[in-house]
Amino acid sequence: MKPRIKEVIVVEGRYDRNALAQVVDATVVTLGGFAVFNDKEKVAFLRRLAAERGLIVLTDSDGAGFVIRNYLKGALPKEQVKQAYIPDIHGKEKRKRAPGKEGKLGVEGMKPEVILEALRRAGATFLDETAEPAAEKTPITKADLMEWGLAGGAGSSQRRQLFRPFFPMPAPPFSIVYHTRPAKKSRTVAPAGHFCAVMGEKTAFGGAVSHILYCDIPSMML
């Protein structure tokens, strides 16, 4: 099944649109090449689409493609338009008798995987791909640290020492938060500028539900 894209994709001509139709499930609008320069209705239509769904501009990599792209940059709101670029690949499309003026393949001549990569790099919204929900975070209290045997009790200092060969854990009080993660997770990445340590019946490598601590020291990955 072809991936669905939220944004409207803008291409130069109908052969480009045909190529896109083989790769993605998306609304594709053609510009008619340089004709868009004098087509106020088309530009107004693109502005409406940009406001409603967002646009992705995908033109050829030759000089003409960049002229059209630059025109649209000036005619459309920048915050509502994403720019997708295909690589410079020399060749000739099958339907043509001779290569283009610059000898480069246009959008219609790109392989499906190249088109998909261009759209991904542009930040296209793939509707069938959902981001993993952020883990719920709860502030750690002093009572939590005492319950885990890391502060305020006999042997707490020795327990903290167990982490030092792997994580330079600071002395309490901790200025941190934690969350509990599903056992299926095999690793976690601490937020930028933070350090990550794991506590629980098993470590992060063991697969059990674990407490993830974020401390104010350099970032590490488990």
C-alpha positions in Angstrom: 0.0 0.0 0.0 1.3 3.4 -0.9 2.1 5.8 2.0 -0.4 8.6 2.5 0.9 12.2 2.8 -1.0 15.0 4.4 0.5 17.9 2.5 -0.3 18.8 -1.1 2.6 18.2 -3.4 3.4 20.7 -6.0 5.2 19.6 -9.2 6.0 21.2 -12.6 4.0 19.0 -15.0 1.7 16.1 -15.6 4.5 13.5 -16.1 5.8 14.4 -12.7 2.3 14.0 -11.2 2.1 10.6 -12.8 5.4 9.6 -11.2 4.2 10.7 -7.8 0.9 8.8 -8.2 3.0 5.6 -8.5 4.8 6.2 -5.2 2.5 8.0 -2.7 -1.2 8.5 -1.9 -1.3 12.3 -2.0 -2.9 15.3 -3.6 -0.6 16.5 -6.4 -1.0 19.9 -8.1 0.8 20.7 -11.4 2.1 24.2 -12.2 2.3 24.0 -15.9 5.9 25.0 -15.9 6.5 28.7 -16.4 2.8 29.3 -17.0 2.4 29.7 -13.2 4.1 33.0 -13.4 1.1 34.6 -15.0 -1.6 32.4 -13.4 -2.9 34.5 -10.4 -5.8 32.0 -9.9 -3.4 29.1 -9.5 -1.2 31.0 -7.0 -4.3 32.0 -5.0 -5.4 28.3 -5.1 -1.9 27.3 -3.8 -2.2 29.8 -1.0 -5.5 28.3 0.2 -4.1 24.8 0.1 -1.0 25.9 2.0 -3.2 27.3 4.7 -5.4 24.3 4.9 -3.0 21.4 4.5 0.5 22.7 3.9 2.5 22.3 0.6 5.6 20.5 -0.5 7.3 21.9 -3.5 9.0 19.3 -5.6 10.6 20.6 -8.8 13.3 19.4 -11.2 16.9 20.0 -10.2 17.8 21.9 -13.3 17.8 25.7 -13.7 14.2 25.9 -14.8 13.1 24.0 -11.7 15.0 26.4 -9.4 13.5 29.4 -11.1 10.0 28.1 -10.5 10.9 27.1 -6.9 12.2 30.6 -6.2 9.1 32.2 -7.6 6.9 30.1 -5.3 9.1 31.0 -2.3 8.3 34.6 -2.9 4.6 34.0 -3.6 3.7 31.6 -0.8 4.0 31.8 3.0 7.3 30.2 4.0 6.0 28.7 7.2 3.3 26.8 5.3 5.6 25.4 2.5 8.2 22.6 2.7 10.9 22.2 0.1 11.8 18.8 -1.4 14.8 18.4 -3.6 15.8 15.6 -5.9 19.5 14.8 -6.6 21.4 15.8 -9.7 21.3 12.6 -11.8 22.3 12.8 -15.4 20.2 10.8 -17.9 17.2 10.7 -20.1 13.6 9.8 -19.4 12.2 6.9 -21.4 9.6 8.9 -23.1 12.1 11.5 -24.5 14.2 11.1 -27.6 17.0 13.2 -26.2 18.1 14.4 -22.7 17.0 17.8 -21.4 19.1 20.9 -21.9 21.2 20.3 -18.9 21.2 16.5 -19.3 19.5 15.9 -15.9 16.7 13.6 -14.9 13.6 15.4 -13.7 11.1 14.3 -11.1 9.5 11.9 -13.6 12.7 10.1 -14.1 13.5 9.5 -10.4 13.2 6.0 -8.8 10.4 5.6 -6.2 12.8 5.3 -3.3 14.5 8.6 -4.4 11.2 10.4 -4.4 10.3 9.0 -1.0 13.6 10.0 0.5 13.2 13.5 -0.9 9.8 13.8 0.7 11.0 12.5 4.0 13.9 14.9 4.0 11.5 17.8 3.4 9.5 16.8 6.5 6.5 15.4 4.8 3.8 14.1 7.2 3.2 10.4 6.6 -0.3 9.7 7.9 0.2 6.0 8.4 3.3 6.5 10.6 2.5 7.6 14.2 5.0 8.8 16.6 5.5 6.8 19.8 3.7 8.7 22.7 6.0 10.4 25.1 6.5 8.6 28.4 4.6 9.9 31.4 6.9 11.6 33.8 6.4 12.0 37.6 8.6 14.1 39.9 10.8 12.1 42.3 10.4 12.8 46.0 12.8 12.3 48.9 10.5 9.5 50.0 11.0 7.7 46.7 14.8 7.9 47.1 14.5 6.6 50.7 12.2 3.8 49.5 14.7 2.7 46.9 17.5 2.8 49.5 19.5 5.5 47.8 19.2 8.2 50.5 18.7 8.6 54.3 19.3 5.0 55.3 21.9 2.5 56.2 23.9 1.4 53.2 22.5 4.1 50.8 25.9 5.4 50.1 27.2 1.9 49.2 24.2 1.3 46.9 24.9 4.5 45.1 28.5 3.3 44.6 27.2 0.4 42.6 26.2 2.8 39.8 29.5 4.6 39.7 31.4 2.2 37.4 28.7 2.8 34.8 27.2 6.2 35.6 28.8 9.1 37.5 25.8 9.5 39.8 25.8 12.6 41.9 25.2 12.7 45.6 21.6 13.4 46.7 19.5 15.4 46.7 18.7 14.6 43.1 17.2 17.3 40.8 15.6 14.7 38.5 12.4 13.1 37.2 11.7 9.6 36.3 9.2 7.4 34.4 8.5 3.8 34.2 8.9 2.2 30.8 7.5 -1.0 29.3 9.6 -4.1 29.5 9.8 -4.4 25.7 12.1 -1.4 25.6 15.8 -2.3 25.3 17.3 1.2 25.7 16.5 4.8 26.4 18.2 8.1 25.5 18.5 10.8 28.2 17.4 14.3 27.3 20.1 16.6 26.0 22.4 17.8 28.8 21.2 15.0 31.2 22.5 11.7 32.5 20.4 8.6 32.5 20.5 5.9 35.2 18.2 2.9 35.7 17.0 1.4 38.9 14.6 -1.5 39.6 14.6 -5.2 40.0 16.5 -5.5 36.8 18.6 -3.0 34.8 17.7 -1.5 31.4 19.4 -4.5 29.8 17.3 -7.0 31.6 13.9 -6.1 30.2 12.0 -5.6 33.4 10.0 -2.5 34.2 12.6 0.0 35.5 12.8 3.5 37.0 14.6 5.9 34.7 16.4 8.8 36.4 17.4 11.9 34.6 20.2 13.9 36.4 21.9 17.2 35.5 25.1 15.8 34.1 26.3 15.0 30.6 24.1 12.8 28.4 24.7 9.1 28.0 22.8 6.3 26.3 22.0 2.9 27.8 
